[in-house]
Amino acid sequence: MHRKFDVLIVGAGPAGASAALCLRNSGLSAALIDKAVFPREKICGDGLTLDVINQLSLISGELAASFGNFTAKLPCYSAEIFSPDYRQISIEVRPKQEQRPMYTCRRSDFDNFLLDQVRKCGNVSVFENTHPQKLIIIEDRILLECGEDTFEGRIIAGADGVNSFVARELGVERITREQQCVAMRTYYTGLKPLREGSHIEMYLPVEILPGYLWIFHLGDGTSNVGVGMPATLINKKGITLKQCFEGLLMSEPLKSRLTGAVRTEAVKGYTIPYGGRRGPISGHRFLLAGDAAALVDPITGEGVGNAIRSGRVAAEHIINCFRADDFSAGFNKAYDDEIYRRMMPEFKFHNKFRSLLHHPSLLNYIIGTASDYPPVERSLQKLIWNLKVNKLGPRIRLVFSLIYMFTLQGLFASLTRPKRKRA
Ligand SMILES: Cc1cc2nc3c(=O)[nH]c(=O)nc-3n(C[C@H](O)[C@H](O)[C@H](O)COP(=O)(O)OP(=O)(O)OC[C@H]3O[C@@H](n4cnc5c(N)ncnc54)[C@H](O)[C@@H]3O)c2cc1C
């Protein structure tokens, strides 16, 4: 069957679904095409940061309200962070001025929630279990062959994840080894949060730095336990991440942490594409969004927020293409510029900041000091928040914050404050 639309979107994850949602009042017809049937499994840590929640409100107040009523999510107000030598600090995961917490939510549920919202848009047709095989771009249109169906559009958005079919078919430069993080996760039942409302635990074992291991507690009584590490480091160390992950879970202190818990799913892994390299993400009649465009935070591995952000920007740009009746590579370059204008400063910053995570002794010092001295803990919390919400402004302020925090205050605190009593 030949199906004709204005816009084709391949991939109905957060990037593709958000792009579709942002086209709802555009007067354009769109096909949202995914090879999977929703709700579908998505290998993820299942953490939805404040950025995700903010992005939903930027799409529409109605969407944010629906998410507010969505019951599969679990609010999280603080996180427990463990240094390489397993000292612990608690960090609030929302700044004081923010009303909203962050959430944990199974990605199969969250992505299905988003797709349900798309299904309510009269101008978007959703095609699941649809497998693109060939993509042809001709002067004035695109043809996407999916078995017996051919989809015709005037522009295509590739929101089909890190191994993007659209990017491959169009010969877009793929992500480099340096940009790849290998991450894997499994699920357990019977694990209780360490504190009420604190559903995030992050461990920094020396074996995987600058990667980390997480335990994220979910609302259904299960916990997502996973690990992520840059691919180049895995090569350099000559290890397999799965063995390393299992080894960490079998040794202290995680062994004790998991006592009584039962693993309910196999360990599954996937690639995370770190942002930071300014590769082309558009061309004649196409744009890439989300993981297909490599837009994941290089410290935390969070990609859902930027997937939604890029889906929004892609939809805005697509509307501009129709207004200007221009789908050329030259016109679409404005999309690359806009994406990198919004995200590149943070990527560059976080890539540099990640180099600090190569130093276990520094992390032991910072977290150990924060663990002993509440004022340092509060400073660290502020710093993490400034980094997260990207409000630091000029880099020099970060450098001063670091010098201030790591040395002056740490030194002062160690000289003047009584140590926190440990049980
Ligand atoms: C182990 C792990 C843990 C992570 N933890 C977190 C976390 O806690 N928080 C966070 O924010 N981010 C996390 N991420 C990153 C996050 O999962 C991604 O950045 C995010 O899913 C990107 O969204 P997307 O819409 O671009 O792509 P995806 O979510 O990958 O969606 C792509 C969609 O395209 C479809 N598709 C793929 N190929 C085709 C094709 N050929 N034809 C048709 N459809 C296709 C897929 O079925 C899928 O539905 C994690 C990643 C991993 C691997």
The ligand as an ORCA input file, in Angstrom:
! r2SCAN-3c Opt
* xyz 0 1
  C      21.560      0.537     30.185
  C      21.095      1.952     29.892
  C      20.657      2.743     30.939
  C      20.176      4.046     30.681
  N      19.647      4.747     31.729
  C      19.098      5.969     31.484
  C      18.426      6.649     32.532
  O      18.275      6.160     33.652
  N      17.902      7.870     32.254
  C      18.011      8.442     31.024
  O      17.553      9.585     30.834
  N      18.617      7.789     30.005
  C      19.139      6.556     30.197
  N      19.710      5.876     29.151
  C      19.728      6.477     27.816
  C      18.328      6.463     27.186
  O      17.795      5.154     27.251
  C      18.352      6.940     25.740
  O      19.147      8.089     25.632
  C      16.936      7.257     25.244
  O      16.159      6.089     25.210
  C      16.972      7.880     23.835
  O      15.665      8.007     23.338
  P      15.406      7.901     21.764
  O      13.961      8.182     21.560
  O      16.398      8.707     21.022
  O      15.741      6.393     21.365
  P      15.096      5.039     21.887
  O      14.507      5.205     23.212
  O      16.161      4.022     21.689
  O      13.905      4.769     20.871
  C      14.160      4.420     19.538
  C      12.923      3.742     18.974
  O      13.207      3.445     17.603
  C      12.759      2.136     17.289
  N      13.606      1.653     16.226
  C      14.916      1.332     16.267
  N      15.340      0.926     15.066
  C      14.274      1.006     14.242
  C      14.073      0.705     12.872
  N      15.070      0.249     12.108
  N      12.844      0.895     12.358
  C      11.818      1.333     13.127
  N      11.952      1.617     14.431
  C      13.159      1.462     14.974
  C      12.913      1.350     18.585
  O      12.008      0.250     18.618
  C      12.580      2.415     19.630
  O      11.216      2.391     19.967
  C      20.192      4.570     29.371
  C      20.648      3.771     28.315
  C      21.089      2.471     28.572
  C      21.571      1.614     27.420
*
